[in-house]
Structures are given as structure tokens and as C-alpha cells.
Amino acid sequence: MEKKVYSIDGKELRTINLDDKVFNLPVNEDVIYYAITNELANKRVGTACTKTRAEVHGSNAKPYKQKGTGNARRGDKKSPLCVGGGTIFGPKPRDYSYAIPKKEKRLAMKTILSMRAQSDILTVVEDFTVESGKTKDLVKILNNFAKDTRTVILLKDDDAKIKLAGRNIPTLSFLSFNRLRAHDLYYARKIIMLESAAKNLSEFYAEEKEAK
């Protein structure tokens, strides 16, 4: 498929051919759901912890006699029946992360890229960087494509200068072509893809590489 390439000033320069195997696939909602769920699960810290009656601090003495008081029959103040007692079947630290098949994850990325390329959300822009590393210089460029909206910039490599300029923009995130995140791509309201990143994505997600 063909997409227009824009300058950093928002002017049309030329067209670029995007690989149909990466940017023109039918939507597969199932793999998108699995990929996003997997990413969110892997981000969970899993540090929630409650104390059982064996871990709660308190006396082991029986608070009152077994019969004759009309109260519940319990052994000590650490019972789950008491305020401040232990918790029954409460959460304990655990690892929520899990892995999904690589082919499934790659298909999810290609499906999302295809969805965005077939709409106005994805825009191809000529390669640029922010040599000054200043936020205001990057904002001038972003205002030509997306203003005060959730934006993702797809980079050809790990560009430290542009990331330095964008770290103070809360609605902006950066992704390298070989380290995509399904959650960011799916929920972005605007995706700015550098021209060289488009070529790298086509090569990185080529079917021939999957077959190896």
C-alpha cells in the first residue's frame, strides 16, 4: 500500500510503498486482545500481601471460656473472626507474567500496524531528530501532526536526543521498530512513523524471518 511522506513542517513530500504483509493485513481482534492482556499482566508488580492468623501479632491465649458466654467459640485474638485478626485466603506475592507464542505476538503487532496504516492515525514523516534536546523544538514539530493527544513516535533506532526532548511530554511515547508495544500502538490517537522506521519494520516483520 502507498502512504504519503510528510516533512516536519507538515508538507507532503512524496509517497512510500509499505509492505502489504505488515501494513495491509485483515484485522485479527483475538491476537490483539491476547497481546495487550499479556503486556498488562507482565507489568503487574504482584506485591500485594496479607497476613494469615499465623503471621498476625497477638496473644495465643483463649480470650474467654468455651461455654456460657454466648460468644463465638474461638481460640485466640488472631482468629479471622476478630478485627485485626488474620485474613483467610488473602493475596500473597506472586508473579503474574507469562509468555505467549512469538508468532502470535508478531501477528498482533502487524495487525495493529495494518489498522493504523489503513486510517489517518498513522502518518509517515521524513527522518528527523532534535539536536538541541529541547522539548519546545519537538513540540513545534508535533503541533503539525498531533496536538495535545496521545501520540507514539516510531523510531528507526534508539535516538537519545529526541527521547530527551520528549520526556517532559506526558502524552508522548517512543517505540523502536524492533521493540513495539501493542498497548501503546492500539490506544494511540496519533502514530508518527519515521520513513526509515517504515522500511525497518517491513524487513523486521517479513514472513521470511518468521520461517527461520
KEDO-653917 format. One record per residue (C-alpha): x, y, z; residue number from 1. Coordinates in Angstrom, 2 decimals, m for minus. Example, Ala and Ser with C-alpha at 12.3 -4.5 7.8 and 13.67 -1.06 7.14 Angstrom:
BEGIN
@X=12.30 Y=m4.50 Z=7.80 tornu=1
@X=13.67 Y=m1.06 Z=7.14 tornu=2
END
This chain:
BEGIN
@X=0.00 Y=0.00 Z=0.00 tornu=1
@X=1.06 Y=3.59 Z=m0.55 tornu=2
@X=1.30 Y=6.29 Z=2.10 tornu=3
@X=2.26 Y=9.91 Z=1.79 tornu=4
@X=5.50 Y=11.08 Z=3.36 tornu=5
@X=5.41 Y=14.47 Z=5.07 tornu=6
@X=8.10 Y=16.92 Z=6.07 tornu=7
@X=8.46 Y=18.06 Z=9.67 tornu=8
@X=6.55 Y=21.18 Z=8.61 tornu=9
@X=3.53 Y=19.06 Z=7.65 tornu=10
@X=4.02 Y=19.42 Z=3.88 tornu=11
@X=3.62 Y=16.48 Z=1.51 tornu=12
@X=6.93 Y=15.37 Z=0.00 tornu=13
@X=6.44 Y=12.04 Z=m1.75 tornu=14
@X=4.85 Y=8.62 Z=m1.40 tornu=15
@X=6.26 Y=5.43 Z=0.04 tornu=16
@X=5.29 Y=1.82 Z=m0.58 tornu=17
@X=4.56 Y=m0.07 Z=2.63 tornu=18
@X=4.78 Y=m3.85 Z=2.69 tornu=19
@X=1.28 Y=m5.33 Z=2.48 tornu=20
@X=2.41 Y=m8.25 Z=4.67 tornu=21
@X=2.94 Y=m5.81 Z=7.53 tornu=22
@X=0.69 Y=m2.82 Z=6.85 tornu=23
@X=m2.27 Y=m4.25 Z=4.94 tornu=24
@X=m3.49 Y=m7.30 Z=6.84 tornu=25
@X=m7.08 Y=m8.02 Z=7.89 tornu=26
@X=m7.95 Y=m7.18 Z=11.49 tornu=27
@X=m7.49 Y=m10.02 Z=13.96 tornu=28
@X=m9.06 Y=m8.85 Z=17.21 tornu=29
@X=m8.24 Y=m12.05 Z=19.09 tornu=30
@X=m4.45 Y=m11.76 Z=18.82 tornu=31
@X=m4.63 Y=m8.05 Z=19.68 tornu=32
@X=m6.53 Y=m8.89 Z=22.88 tornu=33
@X=m4.05 Y=m11.63 Z=23.82 tornu=34
@X=m1.03 Y=m9.38 Z=23.20 tornu=35
@X=m2.38 Y=m6.43 Z=25.21 tornu=36
@X=m3.52 Y=m8.67 Z=28.08 tornu=37
@X=m0.08 Y=m10.27 Z=28.15 tornu=38
@X=1.70 Y=m6.91 Z=28.30 tornu=39
@X=m0.51 Y=m5.65 Z=31.13 tornu=40
@X=m0.05 Y=m8.89 Z=33.09 tornu=41
@X=3.73 Y=m8.70 Z=32.69 tornu=42
@X=3.71 Y=m5.16 Z=34.11 tornu=43
@X=1.94 Y=m6.19 Z=37.32 tornu=44
@X=4.22 Y=m6.00 Z=40.35 tornu=45
@X=2.43 Y=m8.71 Z=42.30 tornu=46
@X=3.49 Y=m7.43 Z=45.75 tornu=47
@X=0.03 Y=m7.49 Z=47.40 tornu=48
@X=0.29 Y=m9.39 Z=50.66 tornu=49
@X=m1.98 Y=m10.13 Z=53.63 tornu=50
@X=m1.17 Y=m11.88 Z=56.90 tornu=51
@X=m2.66 Y=m15.18 Z=57.94 tornu=52
@X=m3.53 Y=m15.91 Z=61.56 tornu=53
@X=m0.10 Y=m17.48 Z=61.93 tornu=54
@X=1.60 Y=m14.19 Z=60.97 tornu=55
@X=m0.57 Y=m11.72 Z=62.88 tornu=56
@X=0.93 Y=m10.36 Z=66.11 tornu=57
@X=m1.15 Y=m11.21 Z=69.17 tornu=58
@X=m1.69 Y=m13.47 Z=72.14 tornu=59
@X=m2.29 Y=m17.17 Z=71.83 tornu=60
@X=m4.43 Y=m17.22 Z=74.96 tornu=61
@X=m8.13 Y=m18.08 Z=74.73 tornu=62
@X=m9.98 Y=m14.77 Z=75.41 tornu=63
@X=m12.82 Y=m16.31 Z=77.38 tornu=64
@X=m14.15 Y=m19.69 Z=78.38 tornu=65
@X=m15.61 Y=m22.09 Z=75.84 tornu=66
@X=m19.16 Y=m22.21 Z=77.20 tornu=67
@X=m21.60 Y=m19.99 Z=78.99 tornu=68
@X=m20.85 Y=m16.58 Z=77.47 tornu=69
@X=m22.96 Y=m16.80 Z=74.31 tornu=70
@X=m19.99 Y=m15.68 Z=72.19 tornu=71
@X=m18.45 Y=m17.45 Z=69.24 tornu=72
@X=m16.11 Y=m20.29 Z=70.11 tornu=73
@X=m12.67 Y=m19.13 Z=69.07 tornu=74
@X=m9.19 Y=m19.87 Z=70.21 tornu=75
@X=m7.33 Y=m16.53 Z=70.24 tornu=76
@X=m7.41 Y=m12.88 Z=69.17 tornu=77
@X=m5.67 Y=m13.74 Z=65.89 tornu=78
@X=m8.76 Y=m15.52 Z=64.61 tornu=79
@X=m10.15 Y=m14.23 Z=61.27 tornu=80
@X=m13.42 Y=m13.63 Z=63.17 tornu=81
@X=m11.82 Y=m10.76 Z=65.11 tornu=82
@X=m10.98 Y=m7.25 Z=63.97 tornu=83
@X=m7.24 Y=m7.19 Z=63.41 tornu=84
@X=m7.09 Y=m10.94 Z=63.04 tornu=85
@X=m5.65 Y=m12.93 Z=60.18 tornu=86
@X=m7.04 Y=m12.97 Z=56.65 tornu=87
@X=m8.46 Y=m16.11 Z=55.07 tornu=88
@X=m7.24 Y=m16.85 Z=51.53 tornu=89
@X=m5.84 Y=m13.33 Z=51.12 tornu=90
@X=m3.38 Y=m12.35 Z=48.34 tornu=91
@X=0.27 Y=m13.28 Z=48.60 tornu=92
@X=3.23 Y=m12.06 Z=46.48 tornu=93
@X=3.17 Y=m13.77 Z=43.10 tornu=94
@X=4.43 Y=m13.45 Z=39.56 tornu=95
@X=1.67 Y=m12.59 Z=37.08 tornu=96
@X=3.87 Y=m12.65 Z=33.99 tornu=97
@X=3.57 Y=m15.29 Z=31.31 tornu=98
@X=4.69 Y=m15.79 Z=27.74 tornu=99
@X=2.69 Y=m16.02 Z=24.53 tornu=100
@X=3.89 Y=m17.58 Z=21.26 tornu=101
@X=6.26 Y=m15.33 Z=19.30 tornu=102
@X=4.27 Y=m15.76 Z=16.09 tornu=103
@X=1.11 Y=m14.68 Z=17.87 tornu=104
@X=2.80 Y=m11.58 Z=19.24 tornu=105
@X=4.26 Y=m10.67 Z=15.84 tornu=106
@X=0.87 Y=m11.11 Z=14.21 tornu=107
@X=m0.68 Y=m8.81 Z=16.80 tornu=108
@X=1.86 Y=m6.07 Z=16.02 tornu=109
@X=1.31 Y=m6.39 Z=12.29 tornu=110
@X=m2.46 Y=m6.36 Z=12.74 tornu=111
@X=m2.35 Y=m3.15 Z=14.77 tornu=112
@X=0.04 Y=m1.53 Z=12.29 tornu=113
@X=m2.32 Y=m2.50 Z=9.50 tornu=114
@X=m5.30 Y=m1.00 Z=11.33 tornu=115
@X=m3.48 Y=2.27 Z=11.85 tornu=116
@X=m1.97 Y=2.43 Z=8.36 tornu=117
@X=m5.40 Y=2.00 Z=6.79 tornu=118
@X=m6.64 Y=5.04 Z=8.69 tornu=119
@X=m5.42 Y=8.59 Z=9.27 tornu=120
@X=m3.96 Y=7.69 Z=12.65 tornu=121
@X=m0.60 Y=6.63 Z=11.19 tornu=122
@X=1.45 Y=9.30 Z=9.43 tornu=123
@X=4.82 Y=8.76 Z=7.76 tornu=124
@X=7.27 Y=11.61 Z=8.35 tornu=125
@X=10.75 Y=12.18 Z=6.97 tornu=126
@X=13.58 Y=11.24 Z=9.29 tornu=127
@X=14.30 Y=13.88 Z=11.88 tornu=128
@X=15.86 Y=14.34 Z=15.28 tornu=129
@X=16.10 Y=17.10 Z=17.87 tornu=130
@X=19.75 Y=18.03 Z=18.12 tornu=131
@X=19.11 Y=20.59 Z=20.85 tornu=132
@X=17.32 Y=18.04 Z=23.02 tornu=133
@X=14.81 Y=20.75 Z=23.97 tornu=134
@X=11.13 Y=19.99 Z=24.44 tornu=135
@X=9.97 Y=23.19 Z=22.72 tornu=136
@X=11.72 Y=22.20 Z=19.48 tornu=137
@X=9.97 Y=18.84 Z=19.44 tornu=138
@X=6.61 Y=20.40 Z=20.29 tornu=139
@X=6.87 Y=22.63 Z=17.21 tornu=140
@X=7.16 Y=19.52 Z=15.04 tornu=141
@X=4.40 Y=17.62 Z=16.85 tornu=142
@X=1.94 Y=20.51 Z=16.50 tornu=143
@X=1.97 Y=19.97 Z=12.74 tornu=144
@X=0.60 Y=16.44 Z=13.17 tornu=145
@X=m0.83 Y=15.95 Z=16.66 tornu=146
@X=m1.60 Y=18.46 Z=19.38 tornu=147
@X=m2.39 Y=17.54 Z=22.99 tornu=148
@X=m3.32 Y=13.97 Z=22.12 tornu=149
@X=m1.93 Y=10.53 Z=22.89 tornu=150
@X=0.94 Y=10.17 Z=20.41 tornu=151
@X=3.51 Y=7.50 Z=19.59 tornu=152
@X=6.66 Y=8.10 Z=17.55 tornu=153
@X=8.14 Y=5.03 Z=15.85 tornu=154
@X=11.92 Y=5.38 Z=15.64 tornu=155
@X=14.47 Y=3.67 Z=13.44 tornu=156
@X=16.86 Y=3.29 Z=16.39 tornu=157
@X=17.41 Y=4.38 Z=19.96 tornu=158
@X=17.65 Y=8.15 Z=19.43 tornu=159
@X=18.72 Y=9.66 Z=22.77 tornu=160
@X=18.30 Y=13.27 Z=21.63 tornu=161
@X=14.66 Y=13.01 Z=20.60 tornu=162
@X=13.82 Y=10.98 Z=23.71 tornu=163
@X=15.43 Y=13.65 Z=25.87 tornu=164
@X=13.29 Y=16.30 Z=24.18 tornu=165
@X=10.10 Y=14.29 Z=24.63 tornu=166
@X=10.42 Y=13.04 Z=28.19 tornu=167
@X=8.53 Y=16.07 Z=29.56 tornu=168
@X=5.53 Y=15.50 Z=27.27 tornu=169
@X=3.08 Y=13.27 Z=29.20 tornu=170
@X=1.03 Y=12.29 Z=26.13 tornu=171
@X=4.06 Y=11.20 Z=24.08 tornu=172
@X=5.85 Y=7.86 Z=23.98 tornu=173
@X=8.61 Y=6.44 Z=21.80 tornu=174
@X=8.92 Y=2.96 Z=20.33 tornu=175
@X=11.79 Y=1.48 Z=18.34 tornu=176
@X=10.82 Y=m0.58 Z=15.31 tornu=177
@X=12.10 Y=m3.80 Z=16.92 tornu=178
@X=10.58 Y=m3.18 Z=20.39 tornu=179
@X=6.93 Y=m2.39 Z=19.82 tornu=180
@X=4.21 Y=m2.47 Z=22.47 tornu=181
@X=0.72 Y=m3.48 Z=21.44 tornu=182
@X=m0.94 Y=m1.44 Z=24.20 tornu=183
@X=0.71 Y=1.83 Z=23.13 tornu=184
@X=0.03 Y=1.29 Z=19.44 tornu=185
@X=m3.59 Y=0.28 Z=19.92 tornu=186
@X=m4.59 Y=3.17 Z=22.20 tornu=187
@X=m2.59 Y=5.89 Z=20.46 tornu=188
@X=m4.63 Y=8.63 Z=18.83 tornu=189
@X=m1.74 Y=9.50 Z=16.52 tornu=190
@X=1.24 Y=7.46 Z=15.35 tornu=191
@X=4.16 Y=9.28 Z=13.73 tornu=192
@X=6.40 Y=6.81 Z=11.91 tornu=193
@X=9.78 Y=7.89 Z=10.60 tornu=194
@X=10.40 Y=7.00 Z=6.97 tornu=195
@X=13.39 Y=4.78 Z=7.75 tornu=196
@X=11.44 Y=3.10 Z=10.56 tornu=197
@X=8.81 Y=2.09 Z=7.99 tornu=198
@X=11.47 Y=0.31 Z=5.95 tornu=199
@X=12.94 Y=m1.35 Z=9.02 tornu=200
@X=9.50 Y=m2.55 Z=10.13 tornu=201
@X=8.88 Y=m4.13 Z=6.74 tornu=202
@X=12.17 Y=m6.02 Z=6.97 tornu=203
@X=11.86 Y=m6.95 Z=10.64 tornu=204
@X=8.35 Y=m8.38 Z=10.36 tornu=205
@X=8.88 Y=m10.07 Z=6.98 tornu=206
@X=7.45 Y=m13.56 Z=6.62 tornu=207
@X=10.85 Y=m14.94 Z=5.64 tornu=208
@X=12.25 Y=m14.11 Z=9.06 tornu=209
@X=9.37 Y=m15.86 Z=10.81 tornu=210
@X=10.05 Y=m19.04 Z=8.84 tornu=211
@X=13.63 Y=m19.32 Z=10.12 tornu=212
END
